[in-house]
Amino acid sequence: MTDRKWRTWEIIGLLFTIAAGNLLHFVYDWSGKNEIVAAFAATNESTWEHMKLLAVPWIVWSLIEWLALRKSKSPVLAARGVGLLVGLAAIPALFYTYQGIVGKNSDLVNVIIFQVAVLLAFWVSWRIQNKLKLSGKLWQWLGGLFLLAVWVLFVIWTYNPPQLAVFVDPLTQQIGPS
């Protein structure tokens, strides 16, 4: 695989993740609060549901990229798994840090946090893939299993969220789909 081909896939993936993540913020309401759509789109304003805006397009693109590049030696699944973990950790870390300092919530800052988390996740994934780190078959399997596990948790906890602060919608103080 050429470096140019790999970079093209990565840039398309970055743009897809940002665009799809931003759109998924609204799709649940646009669907009339459809229960099936809830598995893919944010159902409220909780931190968890904002993390879903990264996870869903990231996992979808990871599968597409893995299928397209599976004959290459690029460690797509492992790199994408680590990148997702970093991006998902960045969202609550940045959100609760800024909210703790400023003391209020800002939609603009929340959008910026999402963009920063996506960029950070892609940067980590790019670094791993570019240096061919974690390229063994075991790492690929673990990366794929991690992506699947994250997807399953997002679906399960959308419909049956734990009683934790990260799941509370700050607007309604409710947990779960609004």
Secondary structure, DSSP 8 states (H G I E B T S, - for coil): --HHHHHHHHHHHHHHHHHHHHHHHHHHHHTTS-TTGGGTS--SSSHHHHHHHHHHHHHHHHHHHHHHHTTSS--HHHHHHHHHHHHHHHHHHHHHHHHHHH-S--HHHHHHHHHHHHHHHHHHHHHHHHTTTT-SHHHHHHHHHHHHHHHHHHHHHHHS--SSGGGB-TTT--BS--
